[in-house]
Amino acid sequence: MCLGVPGRVVEVNGLVAVVDFWGTRRKVRLETVDQPVQPGDYVLVHVGFAIRRIPEEEIEETLAFYDFVVRAAAGDLMGGDVQGEIEAARGD
């Protein structure tokens, strides 16, 4: 199973965006995203590519779902690693 990760767009320069994932910023390619994005938008990212702009009315639910999935997988080695990264980025 592949997992896309939601993040908030901070900056857009052509076909590259800087996206914030719980305090960690990464450059993301925009060639495959389904709609134009701008700073403040949320996107779903998979292997370095934004694949979908998350509609504003879905952002809260999407972030809550992702948090639930990561916490539910805490006993799993990979899930625990992802949770550790999120907590480190938040300063928890």
OpenMM code with the backbone's topology and positions (N, CA, C; nanometers):
from openmm import Vec3, app, unit

residues = "MET CYS LEU GLY VAL PRO GLY ARG VAL VAL GLU VAL ASN GLY LEU VAL ALA VAL VAL ASP PHE TRP GLY THR ARG ARG LYS VAL ARG LEU GLU THR VAL ASP GLN PRO VAL GLN PRO GLY ASP TYR VAL LEU VAL HIS VAL GLY PHE ALA ILE ARG ARG ILE PRO GLU GLU GLU ILE GLU GLU THR LEU ALA PHE TYR ASP PHE VAL VAL ARG ALA ALA ALA GLY ASP LEU MET GLY GLY ASP VAL GLN GLY GLU ILE GLU ALA ALA ARG GLY ASP".split()
positions = [
    Vec3(0.0842, -0.1179, 0.0000),
    Vec3(0.0000, 0.0000, 0.0000),
    Vec3(0.0883, 0.1235, 0.0000),
    Vec3(0.0514, 0.2221, -0.0768),
    Vec3(0.1230, 0.3490, -0.0811),
    Vec3(0.0434, 0.4512, -0.0021),
    Vec3(0.1144, 0.5410, 0.0612),
    Vec3(0.0491, 0.6396, 0.1458),
    Vec3(0.0884, 0.7792, 0.1026),
    Vec3(-0.0097, 0.8616, 0.0711),
    Vec3(0.0152, 1.0021, 0.0450),
    Vec3(0.0122, 1.0760, 0.1769),
    Vec3(0.0904, 1.1820, 0.1868),
    Vec3(0.1011, 1.2583, 0.3109),
    Vec3(0.0506, 1.4002, 0.2872),
    Vec3(-0.0411, 1.4480, 0.3718),
    Vec3(-0.0892, 1.5852, 0.3562),
    Vec3(0.0117, 1.6857, 0.4109),
    Vec3(0.0215, 1.7994, 0.3436),
    Vec3(0.1096, 1.9063, 0.3894),
    Vec3(0.0580, 2.0405, 0.3414),
    Vec3(0.1048, 2.1478, 0.4082),
    Vec3(0.0615, 2.2841, 0.3749),
    Vec3(0.1664, 2.3508, 0.2872),
    Vec3(0.1227, 2.4064, 0.1745),
    Vec3(0.2115, 2.4751, 0.0816),
    Vec3(0.2558, 2.6072, 0.1448),
    Vec3(0.3873, 2.6269, 0.1475),
    Vec3(0.4441, 2.7483, 0.2054),
    Vec3(0.4876, 2.8453, 0.0957),
    Vec3(0.5396, 2.7905, -0.0133),
    Vec3(0.5960, 2.8729, -0.1199),
    Vec3(0.5829, 2.7978, -0.2518),
    Vec3(0.5607, 2.8704, -0.3604),
    Vec3(0.5531, 2.8098, -0.4934),
    Vec3(0.6473, 2.8845, -0.5864),
    Vec3(0.7344, 2.8083, -0.6533),
    Vec3(0.8257, 2.8624, -0.7536),
    Vec3(0.8151, 2.7761, -0.8781),
    Vec3(0.7313, 2.8175, -0.9717),
    Vec3(0.7120, 2.7392, -1.0934),
    Vec3(0.6483, 2.6048, -1.0621),
    Vec3(0.7207, 2.4969, -1.0933),
    Vec3(0.6686, 2.3627, -1.0711),
    Vec3(0.7247, 2.2978, -0.9445),
    Vec3(0.7771, 2.3812, -0.8543),
    Vec3(0.8283, 2.3313, -0.7265),
    Vec3(0.7646, 2.4122, -0.6144),
    Vec3(0.7209, 2.3410, -0.5106),
    Vec3(0.6637, 2.4072, -0.3930),
    Vec3(0.7410, 2.3632, -0.2696),
    Vec3(0.7474, 2.4514, -0.1720),
    Vec3(0.7964, 2.4138, -0.0398),
    Vec3(0.6716, 2.3807, 0.0405),
    Vec3(0.6680, 2.2591, 0.0960),
    Vec3(0.5508, 2.2111, 0.1683),
    Vec3(0.5911, 2.1777, 0.3115),
    Vec3(0.5087, 2.2209, 0.4054),
    Vec3(0.5323, 2.1971, 0.5481),
    Vec3(0.4553, 2.0743, 0.5932),
    Vec3(0.5278, 1.9764, 0.6474),
    Vec3(0.4699, 1.8548, 0.7030),
    Vec3(0.4969, 1.8552, 0.8528),
    Vec3(0.4053, 1.9046, 0.9321),
    Vec3(0.4174, 1.9081, 1.0782),
    Vec3(0.5492, 1.9702, 1.1232),
    Vec3(0.5873, 2.0801, 1.0590),
    Vec3(0.7082, 2.1502, 1.0984),
    Vec3(0.8319, 2.1151, 1.0177),
    Vec3(0.8242, 2.0130, 0.9354),
    Vec3(0.9349, 1.9755, 0.8480),
    Vec3(0.9008, 2.0202, 0.7069),
    Vec3(0.9913, 2.0968, 0.6470),
    Vec3(0.9646, 2.1490, 0.5124),
    Vec3(1.0456, 2.0727, 0.4086),
    Vec3(0.9772, 2.0425, 0.2975),
    Vec3(1.0395, 1.9698, 0.1876),
    Vec3(0.9973, 2.0325, 0.0552),
    Vec3(1.0864, 2.0233, -0.0443),
    Vec3(1.0509, 2.0649, -0.1795),
    Vec3(0.9705, 1.9524, -0.2430),
    Vec3(0.8650, 1.9921, -0.3133),
    Vec3(0.7715, 1.8972, -0.3751),
    Vec3(0.7480, 1.9407, -0.5191),
    Vec3(0.7444, 1.8450, -0.6089),
    Vec3(0.7173, 1.8731, -0.7496),
    Vec3(0.5662, 1.8886, -0.7717),
    Vec3(0.5290, 1.9751, -0.8660),
    Vec3(0.3877, 2.0056, -0.8891),
    Vec3(0.3347, 1.9590, -1.0247),
    Vec3(0.4138, 1.8848, -1.1015),
    Vec3(0.3702, 1.8450, -1.2359),
    Vec3(0.2430, 1.7604, -1.2365),
    Vec3(0.2180, 1.6841, -1.1316),
    Vec3(0.1058, 1.5905, -1.1344),
    Vec3(-0.0132, 1.6328, -1.0490),
    Vec3(-0.0054, 1.7458, -0.9825),
    Vec3(-0.1168, 1.7896, -0.8980),
    Vec3(-0.2382, 1.8209, -0.9860),
    Vec3(-0.3562, 1.7912, -0.9329),
    Vec3(-0.4786, 1.8018, -1.0132),
    Vec3(-0.5298, 1.9436, -1.0340),
    Vec3(-0.4835, 2.0395, -0.9529),
    Vec3(-0.5274, 2.1793, -0.9645),
    Vec3(-0.4112, 2.2706, -0.9278),
    Vec3(-0.4124, 2.3955, -0.9751),
    Vec3(-0.3086, 2.4899, -0.9338),
    Vec3(-0.3105, 2.5081, -0.7812),
    Vec3(-0.1939, 2.5301, -0.7230),
    Vec3(-0.1847, 2.5514, -0.5786),
    Vec3(-0.1136, 2.6833, -0.5502),
    Vec3(-0.1400, 2.7340, -0.4318),
    Vec3(-0.0769, 2.8575, -0.3873),
    Vec3(-0.0453, 2.8436, -0.2383),
    Vec3(0.0400, 2.9308, -0.1856),
    Vec3(0.0707, 2.9240, -0.0427),
    Vec3(-0.0572, 2.9243, 0.0411),
    Vec3(-0.0592, 2.8358, 0.1407),
    Vec3(-0.1756, 2.8217, 0.2275),
    Vec3(-0.2621, 2.7025, 0.1921),
    Vec3(-0.2519, 2.6554, 0.0663),
    Vec3(-0.3267, 2.5361, 0.0256),
    Vec3(-0.2652, 2.4127, 0.0904),
    Vec3(-0.3456, 2.3075, 0.1033),
    Vec3(-0.2962, 2.1768, 0.1471),
    Vec3(-0.2968, 2.0847, 0.0275),
    Vec3(-0.1918, 2.0020, 0.0182),
    Vec3(-0.1803, 1.9055, -0.0909),
    Vec3(-0.1509, 1.7678, -0.0338),
    Vec3(-0.1858, 1.6665, -0.1100),
    Vec3(-0.1516, 1.5297, -0.0768),
    Vec3(-0.0274, 1.4953, -0.1577),
    Vec3(0.0782, 1.4511, -0.0891),
    Vec3(0.2082, 1.4293, -0.1533),
    Vec3(0.2443, 1.2816, -0.1480),
    Vec3(0.2931, 1.2316, -0.2602),
    Vec3(0.3401, 1.0927, -0.2684),
    Vec3(0.4730, 1.0931, -0.3423),
    Vec3(0.5735, 1.0342, -0.2827),
    Vec3(0.7105, 1.0243, -0.3348),
    Vec3(0.7607, 1.1547, -0.3973),
    Vec3(0.7393, 1.2646, -0.3266),
    Vec3(0.7924, 1.3934, -0.3700),
    Vec3(0.7084, 1.4694, -0.4697),
    Vec3(0.5901, 1.4173, -0.5037),
    Vec3(0.5016, 1.4842, -0.5992),
    Vec3(0.3677, 1.5151, -0.5334),
    Vec3(0.3208, 1.6396, -0.5490),
    Vec3(0.1857, 1.6747, -0.5059),
    Vec3(0.0914, 1.6109, -0.6071),
    Vec3(-0.0004, 1.5275, -0.5577),
    Vec3(-0.0903, 1.4575, -0.6494),
    Vec3(-0.2331, 1.5104, -0.6439),
    Vec3(-0.2632, 1.5864, -0.5384),
    Vec3(-0.4007, 1.6367, -0.5240),
    Vec3(-0.4013, 1.7571, -0.4310),
    Vec3(-0.4714, 1.8622, -0.4716),
    Vec3(-0.4962, 1.9729, -0.3792),
    Vec3(-0.6143, 1.9312, -0.2934),
    Vec3(-0.5984, 1.9415, -0.1621),
    Vec3(-0.7054, 1.9022, -0.0705),
    Vec3(-0.8029, 2.0189, -0.0582),
    Vec3(-0.9301, 1.9978, -0.0908),
    Vec3(-1.0283, 2.1058, -0.0781),
    Vec3(-1.0342, 2.1560, 0.0667),
    Vec3(-1.0529, 2.2851, 0.0817),
    Vec3(-1.0527, 2.3476, 0.2144),
    Vec3(-1.1473, 2.2786, 0.3118),
    Vec3(-1.2645, 2.2374, 0.2631),
    Vec3(-1.3625, 2.1749, 0.3521),
    Vec3(-1.3219, 2.0337, 0.3948),
    Vec3(-1.2166, 1.9770, 0.3339),
    Vec3(-1.1699, 1.8429, 0.3695),
    Vec3(-1.0403, 1.8416, 0.4510),
    Vec3(-0.9790, 1.9566, 0.4704),
    Vec3(-0.8475, 1.9610, 0.5347),
    Vec3(-0.8512, 1.9063, 0.6766),
    Vec3(-0.9417, 1.9549, 0.7598),
    Vec3(-0.9472, 1.9116, 0.8994),
    Vec3(-0.9689, 1.7609, 0.9088),
    Vec3(-1.0625, 1.7097, 0.8309),
    Vec3(-1.0914, 1.5667, 0.8331),
    Vec3(-0.9716, 1.4848, 0.7832),
    Vec3(-0.9052, 1.5336, 0.6790),
    Vec3(-0.7887, 1.4631, 0.6245),
    Vec3(-0.6765, 1.4565, 0.7265),
    Vec3(-0.6456, 1.5692, 0.7921),
    Vec3(-0.5388, 1.5710, 0.8919),
    Vec3(-0.5733, 1.4826, 1.0116),
    Vec3(-0.6984, 1.4837, 1.0535),
    Vec3(-0.7413, 1.3991, 1.1656),
    Vec3(-0.7300, 1.2517, 1.1283),
    Vec3(-0.7679, 1.2164, 1.0067),
    Vec3(-0.7581, 1.0779, 0.9623),
    Vec3(-0.6122, 1.0331, 0.9588),
    Vec3(-0.5248, 1.1155, 0.9045),
    Vec3(-0.3829, 1.0799, 0.8971),
    Vec3(-0.3258, 1.0617, 1.0377),
    Vec3(-0.3609, 1.1498, 1.1298),
    Vec3(-0.3146, 1.1377, 1.2678),
    Vec3(-0.3635, 1.0062, 1.3286),
    Vec3(-0.4898, 0.9703, 1.3036),
    Vec3(-0.5464, 0.8444, 1.3534),
    Vec3(-0.4695, 0.7238, 1.2981),
    Vec3(-0.4439, 0.7231, 1.1684),
    Vec3(-0.3738, 0.6113, 1.1050),
    Vec3(-0.2341, 0.5953, 1.1636),
    Vec3(-0.1638, 0.7049, 1.1804),
    Vec3(-0.0280, 0.6980, 1.2349),
    Vec3(-0.0300, 0.6487, 1.3788),
    Vec3(-0.1220, 0.6994, 1.4597),
    Vec3(-0.1302, 0.6548, 1.5998),
    Vec3(-0.1713, 0.5075, 1.6091),
    Vec3(-0.2612, 0.4634, 1.5223),
    Vec3(-0.3058, 0.3238, 1.5235),
    Vec3(-0.1917, 0.2296, 1.4858),
    Vec3(-0.0971, 0.2786, 1.4076),
    Vec3(0.0152, 0.1963, 1.3640),
    Vec3(0.1362, 0.2105, 1.4553),
    Vec3(0.1194, 0.2725, 1.5715),
    Vec3(0.2333, 0.2989, 1.6599),
    Vec3(0.3071, 0.1718, 1.6999),
    Vec3(0.2367, 0.0584, 1.7090),
    Vec3(0.3016, -0.0670, 1.7434),
    Vec3(0.3810, -0.1255, 1.6280),
    Vec3(0.3537, -0.0797, 1.5094),
    Vec3(0.4234, -0.1229, 1.3898),
    Vec3(0.5550, -0.0453, 1.3788),
    Vec3(0.6606, -0.1092, 1.3343),
    Vec3(0.7918, -0.0452, 1.3264),
    Vec3(0.7882, 0.0814, 1.2408),
    Vec3(0.7296, 0.0727, 1.1220),
    Vec3(0.7245, 0.1897, 1.0346),
    Vec3(0.6314, 0.2964, 1.0917),
    Vec3(0.5154, 0.2552, 1.1443),
    Vec3(0.4222, 0.3508, 1.2041),
    Vec3(0.4854, 0.4240, 1.3208),
    Vec3(0.5602, 0.3526, 1.4025),
    Vec3(0.6288, 0.4144, 1.5151),
    Vec3(0.7331, 0.5147, 1.4697),
    Vec3(0.8026, 0.4824, 1.3616),
    Vec3(0.9034, 0.5728, 1.3077),
    Vec3(0.8388, 0.7013, 1.2564),
    Vec3(0.7273, 0.6871, 1.1826),
    Vec3(0.6567, 0.8046, 1.1314),
    Vec3(0.6050, 0.8893, 1.2475),
    Vec3(0.5473, 0.8252, 1.3490),
    Vec3(0.4965, 0.8989, 1.4648),
    Vec3(0.6099, 0.9742, 1.5343),
    Vec3(0.7251, 0.9103, 1.5472),
    Vec3(0.8407, 0.9769, 1.6072),
    Vec3(0.8841, 1.1000, 1.5304),
    Vec3(0.8797, 1.0911, 1.3975),
    Vec3(0.9150, 1.2058, 1.3133),
    Vec3(0.8160, 1.3213, 1.3335),
    Vec3(0.6873, 1.2884, 1.3388),
    Vec3(0.5851, 1.3913, 1.3587),
    Vec3(0.6033, 1.4580, 1.4939),
    Vec3(0.6228, 1.3792, 1.5987),
    Vec3(0.6410, 1.4351, 1.7341),
    Vec3(0.7669, 1.5211, 1.7409),
    Vec3(0.8730, 1.4771, 1.6761),
    Vec3(0.9972, 1.5554, 1.6763),
    Vec3(0.9768, 1.6901, 1.6054),
    Vec3(0.9018, 1.6873, 1.4947),
    Vec3(0.8767, 1.8113, 1.4206),
    Vec3(0.7894, 1.9076, 1.5005),
    Vec3(0.6952, 1.8521, 1.5798),
    Vec3(0.6067, 1.9348, 1.6610),
    Vec3(0.6753, 1.9826, 1.7888),
    Vec3(0.7793, 1.9144, 1.8295),
    Vec3(0.8443, 1.9472, 1.9557),
    Vec3(0.7794, 1.8799, 2.0740),
    Vec3(0.6983, 1.7713, 2.0496),
    Vec3(0.6308, 1.6973, 2.1577),
    Vec3(0.7312, 1.6239, 2.2438),
] * unit.nanometer
topology = app.Topology()
chain = topology.addChain("A")
for resn in residues:
    res = topology.addResidue(resn, chain)
    for name in ("N", "CA", "C"):
        topology.addAtom(name, app.Element.getBySymbol(name[0]), res)
